[in-house]
Amino acid sequence: MYIKTVLCCLLLLATTLAGLFPQEPRGFPLSIQDGLGRPVTLQRPPQRIVSLSPGVTEILFAIGAGDQVLGVTEYCNYPPEAASRTKVGGFSGITVNLETIARLKPDMVIISAFMHGRLITLLERLSLPFFAVEPRNFKEVYQTIETLGSLTGNLRGAKEVLEGMQEKIRRVTERRGNREPPRVFWELSDEPLISAGGKTFISEAIRLGGGMNIFEDLNEEWPMVSTEQVVRRKPDWIIAGDDHGKIIEPRALAGRPGWGVIPAVRQNHIALVNADMLYRYGPRLADAVVRIADILYGQ
């Protein structure tokens, strides 16, 4: 009886001390490399985050770090909860309002390594800690989601998001089977005529969705192509982002010189994909793959 009483007292004391002296979250202190190759060390998860990328904003909310986000760009329109956060300017470096960011007193600003290069010196001058990301393909998007999960103390949420994305893509692969992939022309712009090269999210999403990008052999990310090239490569489908919708209506495409012979135009195989899902490196990339598969193989 005496021993049991002592053990109970010790357990009560340990619980009290744990409340008085809270431990650091699991995995912290944390040292991690960002998209610029910089080692970033954190003693605890940041609780006042400013996101300068719509893709990052989507990731943060998806993994469970939404309550830690104080500021976002004007283009961060998903999920709907992001609308309630303070707007700190546009997406490009020249439109970001550093004064607004500084007033939020963030303990972490998450930037694009490519788009926000000019901000680095300014952020350092203001002593604002920052972390850069710049995924260039699906594999790196997965890594970025896991990295942001570790960074914010939401690794479990990040892994759940990754599992969900990979499961959606796995199901698409099963549905596609061994069928020959339809040839796809992705139209990014019509004047000039610009498509997606092989080293883009778009090309990879087309492949994962069961198609073949007719310009996947081009190393340039956003190649300017000719009408003759498109006609010669005979796409079975013409797809674009929904921000390009009116431009690729069947009548408009059929009116282009020589395009009447293209299989996609003859068969009215013309479709749109939500541009934000595909142009942002976030969890909805998997939904874009599903949408492409639905287009090419039916719902």
Backbone as a ProteinNet text record, in pm:
[ID]
protein_1_A
[PRIMARY]
MYIKTVLCCLLLLATTLAGLFPQEPRGFPLSIQDGLGRPVTLQRPPQRIVSLSPGVTEILFAIGAGDQVLGVTEYCNYPPEAASRTKVGGFSGITVNLETIARLKPDMVIISAFMHGRLITLLERLSLPFFAVEPRNFKEVYQTIETLGSLTGNLRGAKEVLEGMQEKIRRVTERRGNREPPRVFWELSDEPLISAGGKTFISEAIRLGGGMNIFEDLNEEWPMVSTEQVVRRKPDWIIAGDDHGKIIEPRALAGRPGWGVIPAVRQNHIALVNADMLYRYGPRLADAVVRIADILYGQ
[TERTIARY]
83.3	0	86.4	193.5	283.2	349.5	397.2	466	370.1	245.8	148.2	121.9	115.7	92.9	208.2	332.4	450.8	450.6	418.7	416.4	312.9	197.7	93.2	139.8	208.8	260.2	364.2	452.8	556.8	494.4	390.3	322.8	256.1	194	129.2	231.3	348	453.6	507	527	579.1	482.3	352.7	251.7	248.9	261.8	263.1	383.9	501.1	623.7	617.4	556.5	544.6	459.1	356.7	273.7	345.8	432.2	506.7	620.2	681.6	795.3	765.9	683.6	644.6	765.1	764.6	873.7	858.2	969.8	963.7	886.3	813.8	742.4	837.7	786	867.5	936.3	1065.8	1140.5	1210.4	1188.8	1251.9	1348.2	1457.4	1499.2	1517.7	1493.3	1494.3	1586.4	1671.1	1755.7	1720.2	1685.3	1636.4	1684.2	1708.2	1759.3	1643.3	1647.1	1537.3	1571.9	1484.7	1499.8	1615.2	1677.1	1795.7	1923.5	1908.8	2025	2071.7	1990.4	2026	1983.8	2071.2	2026.7	1945.9	1827.1	1739.3	1715.3	1743.7	1728	1615.6	1524.1	1411.7	1411.6	1388.5	1378.7	1240.1	1140.1	1002.3	925.6	809.1	733	691.2	699.9	654.3	503.6	461.8	319.7	261.9	349.4	304.9	367.7	298.2	352.6	289.1	372.8	325.4	363.4	265.1	288.5	282	387.6	391.7	366.7	310.6	282.3	146.2	59.1	-70.5	-56.2	44.6	66.6	103	190.5	229.3	108.6	27.9	-90.8	-183	-204	-288.7	-230.2	-98.5	-33.3	-50.6	-24.6	-30.4	-168.8	-272.1	-407	-438.7	-392.3	-424.2	-361	-240.6	-170.8	-208.8	-291.1	-335.4	-265.9	-192.7	-120.1	-192.4	-318.8	-392.2	-399.7	-412.7	-422.1	-291.2	-182.3	-52.2	-26.6	-116	-98.6	-167.7	-88.7	-143.5	-160.4	-69.4	-70.6	-53.9	-120.9	-114.5	-116.5	-96.3	-102.9	-248	-268.4	-401.6	-447.8	-354.1	-387.9	-414.5	-398.7	-422.9	-572.5	-644.3	-790.7	-843.7	-754.7	-797.9	-707.2	-767.6	-910.9	-980.5	-1114.7	-1187.9	-1139.7	-1090.2	-1044.5	-929.5	-855.6	-741.3	-785.2	-910.8	-961.4	-963.5	-966.9	-974.1	-836.9	-730.3	-596	-556.5	-465.2	-419.9	-351.1	-388	-327.4	-200.1	-92	38.2	88.5	-1.6	37.3	16.7	77	62.7	164.4	173.8	261.7	405	421.5	556.7	627.8	761	840.2	814.8	789.2	774	639.4	544.6	412.8	392.8	492	481.2	503.5	419.2	429.3	502.6	630.6	712.9	671.1	617.5	572.4	457.1	365.6	253.5	303.5	398.8	455.6	522	600.6	672.3	575.3	462	364.1	301.6	298.9	242.6	337.9	463.7	566.2	574.4	595.3	599.3	725.1	712.7	832.7	877.6	804.6	849.3	774.6	849.7	792.7	833.4	736.9	767.6	756.5	867.3	877.6	904.6	889.1	928.9	1074.3	1157.5	1299.8	1318	1227	1239.1	1175.6	1052.9	977.2	1022	1078.1	1101.8	1250	1334.5	1478	1514.8	1445.8	1477.8	1440.2	1356.5	1312.2	1410.3	1501.5	1586.2	1666.1	1735.1	1815.6	1728.1	1609	1519	1467.3	1435.2	1389.1	1500.5	1622.9	1737.1	1760.5	1743.7	1764.4	1662.4	1541.5	1436	1438.3	1537.4	1550.5	1425.7	1366.6	1248.7	1293.6	1277.5	1319	1234.7	1298.2	1224.1	1272.8	1186	1215.9	1170.4	1258.9	1228.2	1194.5	1095.5	1062	1050.4	1076.2	1061.6	1056.3	949.5	938.9	918.5	979.3	972.3	903.9	865.3	794.6	715.5	640.7	554.9	636.2	749.1	831.8	874.7	914.7	957.5	840.2	721.2	601.6	576.9	588.4	572.5	673.6	798.4	903.3	872.9	821.7	788.5	676.6	576.1	466	519	605.3	661.5	750.5	828.6	916.4	835.2	728.5	645.5	572.9	543.8	486.3	583.5	709.9	812.8	834.8	842.4	871.6	767.1	639.6	530.6	483.3	545.8	501.9	376.6	351.7	232.4	270.7	371.6	421.2	314.5	236.7	132.2	30.9	-10.6	-104.6	-46.5	82.9	148.6	147.9	175.3	177.9	38.9	-63.7	-200.3	-234.3	-189.5	-212.1	-140.4	-16.5	60.8	-5	-49.7	-115.4	-241.4	-316.7	-437.2	-406.1	-303.6	-263.6	-219.5	-134	-78.7	-184.5	-283.3	-392	-476.9	-505	-581.6	-508.9	-378.7	-300.7	-289.2	-278.8	-272.7	-400.9	-514	-640.9	-650.4	-596.7	-594.5	-510.8	-396.2	-308.5	-378	-452.5	-526.9	-634.5	-703.8	-811.9	-758	-641.5	-580.6	-540.1	-488.2	-446.4	-334.5	-340.8	-236.2	-276	-379.5	-424.5	-319.5	-314.4	-220	-261.2	-167.5	-204.6	-245.6	-357.5	-397.2	-294.3	-276.6	-182.4	-252.3	-187.7	-250.4	-168.8	-238.3	-178	-231.5	-141.3	-180.6	-154.3	-261.4	-246.2	-242.6	-126.4	-110.8	-150.8	-115.9	-145.6	-167	-247	-272.3	-198.9	-168.7	-96.8	10.8	134.6	180.3	133.1	146.1	102.9	209.9	173.9	269.2	210.3	294.9	252.7	339.1	333.2	411.3	513.8	639.8	745.3	744.6	840.2	842.9	877.3	940.6	984.6	891.2	762.8	664	565.7	497.3	391	284	255.8	149.5	181.1	302.6	340.8	335.9	382.8	382.1	239.1	152	12.5	-56.9	-25.3	-82.3	-39.5	89.4	140.2	74.8	68.4	8.1	-141.4	-204.9	-346.7	-373.4	-266.1	-283.5	-266	-219.1	-198	-51.2	-24.5	111.5	115.8	190.8	208	282.6	223.8	287.3	417.6	442	566.6	653	635.5	714.5	862.8	895.6	1035.7	1111.4	1041.2	1106.1	1152.5	1279.3	1335.3	1289.9	1255.1	1207.9	1075.3	1060.9	939.5	815.4	823	705.8	743.7	755.1	801.1	696.3	745	660.6	659.6	542.5	531.4	454	460.9	391.7	265.3	173.3	52.6	88.2	189.6	230	277.2	348.2	395.1	278	177.3	61.4	-11.6	-32.3	-101.6	-23.9	107.5	191.2	190.8	178.6	184.6	48.8	-56.5	-188.4	-240.1	-264.4	-317	-457.6	-482.3	-617.2	-704.7	-639	-709.9	-637.9	-715.8	-661.2	-717.5	-628.6	-669.7	-602.7	-669.7	-614.2	-668.3	-609.2	-662.3	-792.5	-879.2	-1009.6	-999.4	-880.8	-860.8	-840.3	-836.5	-813.6	-935.7	-1048.3	-1164.9	-1219.1	-1249.3	-1313.7	-1223.5	-1093.1	-998.2	-1000.8	-1029.7	-1023.3	-1161.8	-1260.9	-1391.7	-1379.4	-1456.4	-1443.1	-1445.1	-1537	-1547.2	-1421.9	-1367.3	-1246.7	-1128.7	-1114.6	-1003.4	-1017.3	-1138.8	-1161.1	-1129.8	-1139.1	-1112.4	-965	-878.8	-736	-687.6	-597.7	-552.6	-496.7	-555.1	-505.9	-553.2	-617.1	-651.7	-772.9	-844.5	-961.9	-929.9	-801.9	-762.7	-711.7	-693.9	-642.8	-749.2	-711.7	-810.9	-891.1	-825.8	-896.2	-1005.1	-977.5	-1075.8	-1188.5	-1153	-1254.9	-1353.3	-1301.5	-1385.1	-1437.8	-1409.7	-1453.1	-1398.6	-1275	-1207.2	-1130.9	-1205.4	-1150.6	-1201.9	-1113.5	-1155.4	-1072.7	-1126	-1061.6	-1033.1	-926.1	-890.2	-877.7	-922.6	-908.2	-762.4	-737.1	-599.6	-526.6	-594.6	-529	-483.2	-561.4	-523.7	-391.4	-371	-255.5	-135.6	-158.3	-47.2	15.6	-50.5	4.7	60.6	171.5	230.9	171.2	44.1	-23.5	-91.5	-165.9	-233	-330.9	-385.8	-485.1	-424.1	-290.4	-229.8	-284.8	-307.6	-363.2	-503.6	-581.3	-715.5	-708.2	-604.4	-585.7	-556.4	-479.3	-450.2	-580.2	-662.9	-791.9	-877.8	-880.4	-959.8	-911.1	-779.5	-724.3	-762	-754.6	-793	-941.2	-1026.1	-1168.9	-1192.4	-1113.6	-1124.9	-1087.3	-975.1	-920.1	-991.2	-1042.1	-1097	-1242.1	-1302.7	-1438.7	-1442.3	-1552.3	-1565.1	-1558
-120.1	0	124.6	121.1	236.7	262.2	153.5	168.1	224.2	175.3	223.1	372.1	416.7	558.3	643.6	595.4	669.8	682.1	573.2	574.6	673.9	677.1	771.5	915.8	940.2	1075.9	1115.6	1020.8	1048.6	1076.6	1001.7	1021.8	1157.9	1197.9	1328.5	1439.3	1422.5	1522.6	1536.5	1423.7	1427.4	1499.1	1472.7	1537	1687.2	1727.8	1870.5	1940.1	1876.2	1936	1946	1846.7	1851.1	1968.4	2000.2	2115.5	2246.6	2250.6	2373.2	2394.1	2285.6	2293.8	2210.9	2265	2187.3	2151.5	2029.4	1985	2041.5	2045	2087.1	1982.7	2025.2	1928.2	1823.4	1706.3	1597.4	1638.1	1611.5	1645.7	1780.1	1854.1	1984.9	1979.8	2059.8	2149.2	2074.6	2147	2087.4	2166.9	2097	2160.2	2098.4	2184	2135.2	2228.1	2172.8	2251.7	2300.1	2427.3	2479.8	2473	2528.8	2520.6	2600.6	2682.9	2758.2	2691	2575.4	2504.9	2558.6	2645.1	2703.6	2610.6	2586.6	2514	2607.2	2565.3	2645.2	2565.6	2628.1	2561.1	2626.9	2544.4	2592.7	2525.8	2604.6	2549.9	2493.1	2547	2502.4	2535.9	2475.7	2505.4	2652.4	2715.6	2854.2	2863.8	2966	2985.8	3107.7	3184.6	3304.7	3300.2	3234	3208.9	3302.5	3352.9	3425.1	3342	3310.3	3232	3321.5	3319.7	3402.6	3320.8	3203	3116.9	3050.5	3059.8	2991.7	2841.7	2779.7	2637.3	2605	2684.7	2664.9	2683.2	2784.5	2808.7	2686.9	2629	2510.3	2394.3	2378	2270.3	2291.2	2413.3	2441	2412.2	2454.7	2428.3	2279.6	2212.2	2070.6	1983.7	2020.3	1935.9	1968.7	2071.9	2105.2	2224.1	2301.2	2417.1	2548.7	2541.3	2662.8	2764.6	2719.3	2812.4	2886.2	2835.1	2900.1	3006.1	3014.4	3107.4	3239.6	3347.4	3480.9	3562.6	3545.3	3627.3	3543.6	3587.5	3517.8	3621.2	3575.6	3667.4	3684.8	3780.2	3803.5	3687.3	3604.1	3491.3	3362.9	3368	3250.5	3240.8	3180	3174.3	3035.7	2945.4	2809.8	2758.8	2697.5	2677.1	2807.8	2807.8	2931.4	3000.3	2922.2	2980.4	3078.1	3063.2	3151.8	3296.1	3314.9	3450.5	3535.4	3471.7	3546.4	3593.3	3553.9	3591.9	3726.3	3795.5	3926.3	3912.3	3998.3	3996.8	4082.2	4023.6	4091.5	4127.6	4132.6	4169.8	4055.4	4071.9	3971.2	3860.1	3779.3	3662.3	3698.1	3786.5	3821	3905.5	3900.6	3970.7	4120	4181.7	4327.8	4373	4280.5	4319.6	4285.5	4221	4185.2	4308.7	4328.4	4443.2	4401.2	4436.2	4395.6	4465.5	4585.6	4656.5	4580.9	4532.9	4455.4	4327	4261.1	4138.1	4166.8	4273.3	4306.9	4335.2	4399.8	4431.7	4304.9	4198.1	4071.9	4000.1	4044.2	3985.5	3832.2	3787.1	3641.9	3579.4	3453.5	3378.9	3289.1	3295.1	3227.5	3283.7	3321.7	3361.1	3252.6	3192.2	3086.3	3144.2	3136.2	3203.6	3102.8	3150.9	3074	3107.2	3004.4	3027.4	3098.4	3075	3134.8	3273	3285.7	3410.2	3520.3	3483.5	3582.5	3605.6	3581.1	3599.8	3740	3839.7	3978.9	4013.4	3930	3959.3	3911.2	3822.9	3758.5	3859.4	3950.4	4051.5	4138.9	4173	4259	4187.4	4060.4	3983.7	3971.4	3949.9	3940.7	4074.6	4182.9	4316	4344.5	4290.4	4310.3	4203.6	4114	4003.5	3916.7	3893.8	3808.6	3670.6	3568	3432.7	3384.4	3316.4	3269	3131	3063.9	2929.3	2923.5	2883.7	2882.8	2742.2	2733.1	2605.4	2629.4	2526.8	2537.6	2398.7	2322.5	2189.9	2200.7	2109	2114.6	1993.8	1897.4	1780.2	1717.5	1613.1	1552.5	1499.9	1437.3	1383.6	1493.9	1608.3	1719.9	1784.9	1779.2	1827.7	1741.8	1609.3	1520.6	1555	1578.7	1612.8	1745.5	1842	1972.9	1961.3	1881.4	1861.4	1800.7	1700.8	1637.8	1736	1815.8	1914.1	2017.3	2068.8	2167.7	2105.2	1975.9	1906.4	1902.3	1869.8	1868.4	2007.7	2105.2	2243.4	2300.2	2266.6	2326.6	2238.9	2121.5	2030.5	1953.2	1939	1868.6	1753.7	1676.6	1569.5	1462.6	1432.3	1330.8	1376.6	1503.1	1556.6	1554.7	1585	1583.8	1443.3	1344.8	1206.9	1161.1	1207.3	1172.8	1235.2	1358.4	1424.1	1348.4	1310	1235.8	1102.8	1032.7	903.9	922.2	1029.4	1056.3	1086.1	1168.4	1200.5	1075.4	998.1	880.2	773.9	764.6	669.4	709.6	838.5	885.6	852.2	875.4	849.6	699.2	620.4	475.2	423.2	476.1	432.7	470	586.4	627.4	529.8	491.2	396.9	264	217.2	92.3	103.9	217	235.7	241.3	301.1	317.5	183.7	95.7	-36.1	-27.4	-112.5	-118.8	-50.6	32.7	99.1	198.4	211.9	306.2	448.8	529	664.1	755.8	825.9	925.6	1038.6	1095.4	1205.6	1336.6	1415.3	1536.4	1660.7	1761.9	1894.7	1985.1	2035.2	2131	2270.9	2352.1	2489.3	2585.6	2643.9	2741.7	2880.6	2910.6	3041.2	3023.5	3112.2	3101.4	3207.1	3319.8	3426.3	3485.1	3432.6	3326	3190.1	3090	2954.5	2890.7	2866.6	2813.5	2687.6	2587.5	2461.6	2431.9	2307.8	2264.3	2161.4	2183.8	2088.7	1971.7	1882.7	1759.5	1777.3	1889	1908.2	2002.1	1974.8	2058.5	1970.3	2032.7	1962.8	1916.1	2000.6	1968.4	1840.3	1830.2	1710.9	1586.2	1599.4	1484.8	1445.5	1546.3	1516.9	1447.8	1489.3	1423.6	1277.2	1253.1	1115.3	1031.6	1086.7	1013.9	989.4	1081.9	1068.1	973.3	919.1	819.2	869.8	993.5	1048.8	1066.7	1119.8	1151.2	1292.1	1377.5	1514.3	1512.5	1570.5	1564.5	1643.6	1728.7	1804.6	1765.4	1641.8	1598.7	1584	1579.3	1566	1697.5	1808.4	1939.2	1969	2009.9	2038.9	2174	2265.1	2396.2	2379.7	2448.3	2429.6	2479.1	2598.1	2657	2694.5	2595.1	2621.3	2693	2785.3	2846.1	2750.2	2706.3	2607.7	2667.4	2599.4	2647.3	2566.3	2624.9	2553.9	2425.7	2434.6	2318	2203.4	2237.1	2133.1	2059.3	2135.6	2073.9	1983.9	2033.4	1955	1827	1837.5	1722.5	1617.4	1659.2	1564.2	1503.2	1546.4	1482.4	1448.9	1548.6	1518.1	1460.1	1363.4	1306.7	1394.2	1472	1561.9	1696.6	1801.8	1934.9	1977.9	2006	2040.9	2172.3	2249.3	2374.6	2401.4	2499.2	2543.4	2617.6	2617.3	2682.6	2834.1	2889.5	3032.8	3062.1	2958.9	2971.3	2919.6	2911.3	2841.4	2887.1	3015.8	3061.1	3046.5	3043.7	3038.8	2902.9	2795.2	2662.5	2602.6	2687.1	2636.5	2570.3	2464.7	2390	2475.8	2571.2	2653	2737.6	2788.4	2870.2	2787.5	2665.8	2580.4	2535.9	2501.1	2455.5	2566.8	2692	2804.3	2834.8	2770.9	2792.7	2719.7	2781	2720.3	2579.7	2482.6	2345	2261.6	2323.1	2248.5	2157.8	2174.7	2091	1943.7	1912.5	1772.6	1707.8	1785.3	1729.8	1638.1	1515.7	1423.4	1483.3	1558.4	1617	1713.3	1790.2	1887.4	1815.4	1715.3	1640.7	1570.9	1518.8	1442.2	1525.3	1655	1744.9	1700.4	1651.9	1611.6	1731.3	1820.5	1945.3	1960	1987	1987.7	2086.7	2117.9	2212.1	2144.7	2190.9	2147	2272.3	2263.2	2376.9	2421.3	2544.2	2592.4	2595	2637	2646.3	2509.8	2405.4	2271.9	2228.5	2267	2216.2	2309.4	2438.5	2533.7	2556.6	2507.1	2523	2389.7	2395.7	2271.3	2237	2195.3	2161.6	2026.9	1990.5	1860.7	1837.2	1944.9	1927.4	1885.5	1874.4	1818.2	1678.2	1602.3	1467.9	1474.7	1576	1593.1	1629.7	1704.4	1738.7	1612.9	1521.7	1394.5	1315.3	1311.9	1241.8	1305.8	1437.9	1509.6	1475.7	1472.2	1438.1	1295.3	1204.3	1065	1057.1	1135.7	1137.6	1185.5	1285.5	1337	1230	1166.1	1074.3	939.2	893.4	758.1	753.7	869.4	870.8	862.7	911.8	917.5	777
0	0	0	79.2	88.3	-46.4	-110.3	-239.7	-344.6	-341	-437.9	-419.5	-291.3	-263.1	-313.7	-290.7	-336.1	-488.1	-557.7	-704.1	-756.3	-692.2	-733	-715.1	-604.1	-577.6	-681.8	-713.4	-814	-950.2	-984.9	-1113.1	-1117.5	-1005.6	-997.4	-1009	-943.1	-948.9	-1090.8	-1159.6	-1296.3	-1388.6	-1369.7	-1453.4	-1431.3	-1304	-1270.7	-1330.6	-1317.1	-1371.9	-1523.4	-1587.2	-1734	-1777.1	-1696.3	-1728.3	-1707.1	-1602.2	-1574.6	-1673.9	-1719.4	-1811.3	-1935.1	-2027.4	-2145	-2230.9	-2282.4	-2368	-2508	-2582.5	-2721.3	-2801.6	-2907.5	-2990.9	-3045.9	-3069.5	-3120	-3250.2	-3261.6	-3382.1	-3375.2	-3269.4	-3252.6	-3134.7	-3144.1	-3251.2	-3383.2	-3494.4	-3627.4	-3718.1	-3790.9	-3892.4	-4025.8	-4120.9	-4250	-4360.8	-4479.3	-4591.9	-4678.1	-4718.7	-4800.4	-4949.2	-5031.2	-5175.9	-5231.5	-5150	-5190.6	-5142.9	-5078.1	-5024.4	-4891.2	-4826.9	-4698.5	-4584.5	-4486.7	-4367.3	-4277.2	-4242	-4156	-4027.7	-3913.9	-3784.8	-3705.7	-3656.1	-3577.6	-3440.7	-3336.2	-3201.2	-3173.9	-3244.5	-3227.1	-3355.4	-3376.8	-3498.7	-3504.5	-3619.6	-3631.6	-3611.4	-3540.1	-3510.6	-3581.6	-3648	-3719	-3858.8	-3949.7	-4082.9	-4185.1	-4275.5	-4393.7	-4515.8	-4598.3	-4719.4	-4842	-4922.4	-5043.1	-5169.4	-5154.8	-5269.7	-5253.2	-5354.1	-5344	-5322.7	-5385.1	-5365.9	-5222.6	-5163.3	-5023.5	-4931.5	-4960.1	-4877.4	-4878.1	-4995.8	-5005.1	-4924.8	-4933.6	-4858.8	-4709	-4661.6	-4518.3	-4461	-4531	-4481.4	-4488.6	-4593.3	-4610.3	-4502.3	-4457.7	-4360	-4215.9	-4196.3	-4061.7	-3999.8	-4082.4	-4030.5	-4059.2	-4097.3	-4133.2	-4021.5	-3896	-3783.6	-3758.5	-3815.3	-3798.5	-3905.8	-4005.1	-4117.7	-4087.5	-4088	-4062.3	-4189.5	-4286.2	-4406	-4531.4	-4639.5	-4767.8	-4880.1	-5003.4	-5117.3	-5163.3	-5251.5	-5306.8	-5394.3	-5438.8	-5524.8	-5445.5	-5315.4	-5231.5	-5203.6	-5297.5	-5289.1	-5255.2	-5218.5	-5181.4	-5070.2	-4967.2	-4945.8	-4909.6	-4900.6	-4870.6	-4742.9	-4645.2	-4518.6	-4538.4	-4647.9	-4672.8	-4693.9	-4734.4	-4759.4	-4633	-4515.8	-4390.3	-4342.1	-4409	-4366.9	-4428	-4361.9	-4409.5	-4544.6	-4639.7	-4772.4	-4770	-4822.6	-4817.4	-4956.9	-5054	-5189.7	-5287	-5406.6	-5510.9	-5497.7	-5603.7	-5600.3	-5638.9	-5736.9	-5780.8	-5675	-5679.5	-5578.3	-5572.6	-5688.7	-5691.6	-5636.3	-5619.5	-5570	-5422.9	-5361.6	-5219.3	-5132.9	-5033.1	-4943.6	-4816.4	-4809	-4694.8	-4565.5	-4575.7	-4455.5	-4389.1	-4471.7	-4417.9	-4353.2	-4419	-4362.8	-4228.4	-4222.4	-4098.8	-3984.6	-4017.2	-3911.6	-3853	-3930.2	-3880.7	-3784.4	-3780.2	-3693.7	-3710.4	-3834.9	-3857.1	-3799	-3756.8	-3718.9	-3834.1	-3947.8	-4069	-4189.4	-4292.8	-4421.9	-4521.2	-4586.8	-4683.7	-4823.5	-4898.3	-5027.4	-5139.4	-5262	-5379.6	-5411.2	-5423.8	-5452.1	-5585.8	-5680.9	-5814.2	-5820.1	-5772	-5786.9	-5691.5	-5577.5	-5472.7	-5442.1	-5541.4	-5520	-5474.9	-5528.1	-5493.7	-5349.1	-5286.7	-5150.1	-5044.4	-5083.6	-4984.2	-4903.3	-4972.1	-4901.9	-4812.7	-4862.4	-4785.8	-4661.1	-4674.7	-4558	-4454.3	-4502	-4410.5	-4340.7	-4414.9	-4356.2	-4246.8	-4263.8	-4163.9	-4054.8	-4063	-3966.1	-3961.9	-4079	-4089.3	-4137.2	-4055.4	-4096.6	-4214.1	-4309.8	-4426.6	-4467.5	-4541.9	-4590.7	-4735	-4826.9	-4969.7	-5017.6	-5106.4	-5170.1	-5321.1	-5398.8	-5544.8	-5606.9	-5582.5	-5643.6	-5794	-5869.1	-6015.8	-6077.8	-5996	-6047.3	-5932	-5962.5	-5860.2	-5742.6	-5770.5	-5662.5	-5567.5	-5622.9	-5538.6	-5467	-5525.9	-5455.8	-5332	-5348.7	-5233.5	-5125.2	-5165.3	-5069.3	-4999.9	-5076.7	-5019.7	-4917.2	-4946.8	-4851.8	-4722.5	-4734.8	-4614.8	-4539.2	-4613.2	-4549.4	-4471.8	-4532.4	-4463.5	-4345	-4355.1	-4240.3	-4124.1	-4153	-4047.7	-3992.4	-4081.4	-4044.1	-3949.8	-3974.8	-3897.4	-3782.9	-3765.9	-3661.7	-3698.8	-3830.6	-3877.8	-3971.1	-3931	-4016.9	-4039.6	-3937.3	-3954.1	-4058.8	-4050.8	-4149.6	-4289.7	-4300.6	-4431.3	-4490.2	-4408.1	-4457.8	-4499.2	-4430	-4469.9	-4605.2	-4626.4	-4755.8	-4866.8	-4842.1	-4942.1	-4975	-4873.9	-4897	-4980.8	-4954.8	-5032.4	-5177.7	-5201.1	-5338.1	-5413.1	-5351	-5417.5	-5442.5	-5354.3	-5374.9	-5496.1	-5510.5	-5626.6	-5756.3	-5758	-5879.5	-5904.9	-5798.8	-5815.7	-5880.6	-5839.4	-5896.8	-6044.4	-6079.5	-6220.1	-6301.7	-6247.6	-6317.6	-6340.5	-6240.4	-6254.7	-6362	-6363.8	-6461.2	-6603.7	-6618.9	-6751.1	-6810.4	-6725	-6772.4	-6874.4	-6976.9	-7079.1	-7209	-7203.9	-7326.4	-7377.6	-7508.2	-7568.8	-7531.8	-7481.9	-7435.5	-7550	-7536.3	-7635.6	-7641.7	-7758.9	-7778.9	-7742.8	-7656.8	-7601.8	-7637.4	-7687.8	-7705.2	-7596.1	-7511.8	-7408.4	-7460.6	-7467.3	-7516.1	-7397.7	-7378.2	-7270	-7317.7	-7442.7	-7500.5	-7650.1	-7710.4	-7854.3	-7935.5	-7876	-7948.3	-7857.2	-7869.4	-7958.1	-7908	-7995.1	-7961.2	-7872.4	-7745.2	-7647.4	-7585.5	-7567.8	-7508.1	-7385.9	-7337.8	-7221.9	-7266.7	-7230.3	-7262.1	-7164.6	-7182.8	-7104.5	-6958.9	-6922.6	-6784.4	-6708.4	-6715.3	-6648	-6571.4	-6473	-6401.7	-6499.6	-6599.6	-6694.9	-6769.8	-6821.1	-6897.1	-6809	-6685.1	-6594.9	-6557.4	-6538.7	-6505.9	-6622.9	-6744.8	-6862.6	-6867	-6840.4	-6843.1	-6732.6	-6609.7	-6499	-6523	-6597.2	-6628.4	-6744.3	-6803.4	-6908.1	-7048.6	-7064.1	-7197.6	-7229.8	-7348.9	-7389.3	-7446	-7382.3	-7428.5	-7562.4	-7667.3	-7799.2	-7804	-7704.2	-7700	-7580.2	-7531.8	-7417.4	-7451.4	-7580.5	-7621	-7614.5	-7590.4	-7585.3	-7443.2	-7429.2	-7297.2	-7242.6	-7332	-7287.8	-7214.5	-7101.6	-7022.3	-7096.1	-7152.4	-7217.8	-7361.2	-7450.3	-7586.4	-7671.2	-7754.4	-7855.9	-7975.2	-8016	-8122.6	-8240.4	-8354.3	-8473.4	-8497.8	-8574.5	-8614.1	-8687.9	-8773.4	-8852	-8762.1	-8654.4	-8562.1	-8496.6	-8455.8	-8391.5	-8490.5	-8612	-8714.1	-8743.3	-8754.5	-8789.1	-8677.7	-8551.8	-8440.1	-8405.8	-8472.2	-8470.4	-8329.8	-8247.1	-8112.8	-8118.1	-8028.3	-8013.8	-7925.7	-7839.4	-7749.2	-7744.5	-7732	-7705.1	-7570.3	-7476	-7339.7	-7300.6	-7218.6	-7168.4	-7028.8	-6961.2	-6833.5	-6854.6	-6753.6	-6770.7	-6782.3	-6757.6	-6780.3	-6928.9	-7010.6	-7154.6	-7231.7	-7162.3	-7213.4	-7346.8	-7362.7	-7485.4	-7607.6	-7583.3	-7695.3	-7763.9	-7689.4	-7751.1	-7773.6	-7795.9	-7835.7	-7973	-7997.9	-8122.7	-8249.1	-8255.2	-8376	-8396.2	-8284.5	-8295.2	-8343.7	-8291.6	-8332.9	-8477.8	-8518	-8655.4	-8755.7	-8709.6	-8798.5	-8817.9	-8741.1	-8758.1	-8884.1	-8958.8	-9084.7	-9065.2	-9130.4	-9128.7	-9011.4	-8911.4	-8790	-8809.4	-8918.6	-8941.7	-8958.6	-8989.2	-9008.7	-8881.2	-8776.8	-8650.9	-8590	-8549.5	-8491.5	-8376.9	-8288.8	-8174.3	-8218.7	-8324.8	-8374.7	-8448.3	-8528.5	-8603.2	-8510	-8398.6	-8306.4	-8189.4	-8194.7	-8086.6	-7951.2	-7950.7	-7826.7	-7769.5	-7708.3	-7654.7	-7512.4	-7418.5	-7277.8	-7196.9	-7078	-6986.2	-6852.2	-6787.6	-6653.1	-6566.8	-6442.6	-6351	-6345.7	-6386.9	-6400.3	-6266.6	-6161.6	-6031.3	-5981.6	-6007.5	-5961.6	-6024.3	-6150.1	-6223.3	-6220.2	-6210.8	-6215	-6078	-5971.7	-5836.8	-5787.4	-5716	-5665.6	-5528.8	-5531.6	-5407.3	-5414.4	-5311.5	-5305.6	-5419.9	-5478.4	-5583.8	-5717.2	-5724	-5844.2	-5871.5	-5766.1	-5784.1	-5842.5	-5803	-5858.6	-6006.7	-6044.7	-6185.6	-6267.3	-6210.6	-6278	-6297.5	-6194.4	-6204.5	-6312.6	-6317.3	-6418.4	-6559.6	-6578.7	-6710.2	-6748.3	-6652.6	-6679.1	-6715.4	-6646.8	-6678.4	-6821.5	-6862.9	-6999	-7101.2	-7078.8	-7178.1	-7181.3	-7064.5	-7056.3	-7009.5	-6985	-6935.4	-6783.7	-6725.5	-6579.1	-6522.1
[MASK]
+++++++++++++++++++++++++++++++++++++++++++++++++++++++++++++++++++++++++++++++++++++++++++++++++++++++++++++++++++++++++++++++++++++++++++++++++++++++++++++++++++++++++++++++++++++++++++++++++++++++++++++++++++++++++++++++++++++++++++++++++++++++++++++++++++++++++++++++++++++++++++++++++++++++++++

